[in-house]
Amino acid sequence: MPIQGYEGFCRVRAQFNAPSHLAILNTQALMEPLAQANELTLKAAENQCRAMLDRYAR
């Protein structure tokens, strides 16, 4: 994919083979609920995480 494809999709300036990398994230946007968020899915994920923590906490 040409670099313009990445820039168009991600809406950022892309540079490959750079000597370093940096990502700047909008923390306010990260706190917004996802449009497809689902309360049942959240509860299922939380239950799975708790079960894993309980299993590995032994």
C-alpha positions as CSV (number, residue, x, y, z in Angstrom):
1,M,0.0,0.0,0.0
2,P,1.4,3.4,-0.9
3,I,2.0,5.8,2.0
4,Q,-1.0,7.9,0.9
5,G,-3.2,4.9,1.7
6,Y,-2.0,4.9,5.3
7,E,-2.3,8.6,5.6
8,G,-5.8,8.6,4.2
9,F,-7.0,5.7,6.3
10,C,-5.4,6.8,9.6
11,R,-5.6,10.6,8.9
12,V,-2.1,11.1,10.1
13,R,1.2,11.9,8.4
14,A,3.1,8.6,8.0
15,Q,6.8,8.1,7.6
16,F,8.4,4.7,7.2
17,N,11.9,3.7,8.2
18,A,12.1,6.6,10.6
19,P,14.9,6.6,13.3
20,S,12.2,6.7,16.0
21,H,8.4,6.6,16.4
22,L,5.8,8.6,18.2
23,A,2.1,8.4,18.7
24,I,0.1,11.3,20.1
25,L,-3.3,10.3,21.3
26,N,-6.3,12.4,22.3
27,T,-7.0,11.2,25.8
28,Q,-10.4,12.8,25.9
29,A,-11.4,10.9,22.8
30,L,-10.1,7.6,24.4
31,M,-12.6,8.1,27.2
32,E,-15.6,8.3,24.9
33,P,-17.7,5.2,24.7
34,L,-17.4,3.3,21.4
35,A,-20.4,3.7,19.1
36,Q,-20.9,-0.1,19.0
37,A,-20.5,-0.5,22.8
38,N,-22.8,-3.1,24.2
39,E,-23.5,-3.5,27.9
40,L,-23.8,-7.3,27.7
41,T,-20.5,-7.6,25.9
42,L,-18.9,-5.4,28.6
43,K,-20.3,-7.6,31.4
44,A,-19.1,-10.8,29.6
45,A,-15.6,-9.4,29.1
46,E,-15.4,-8.3,32.8
47,N,-16.5,-11.7,33.9
48,Q,-13.9,-13.4,31.8
49,C,-11.2,-11.1,33.1
50,R,-12.2,-11.8,36.7
51,A,-12.2,-15.5,36.1
52,M,-8.7,-15.3,34.6
53,L,-7.4,-13.2,37.5
54,D,-8.9,-15.7,39.9
55,R,-7.4,-18.6,38.1
56,Y,-3.9,-17.1,37.9
57,A,-3.9,-15.5,41.4
58,R,-3.4,-18.9,43.0
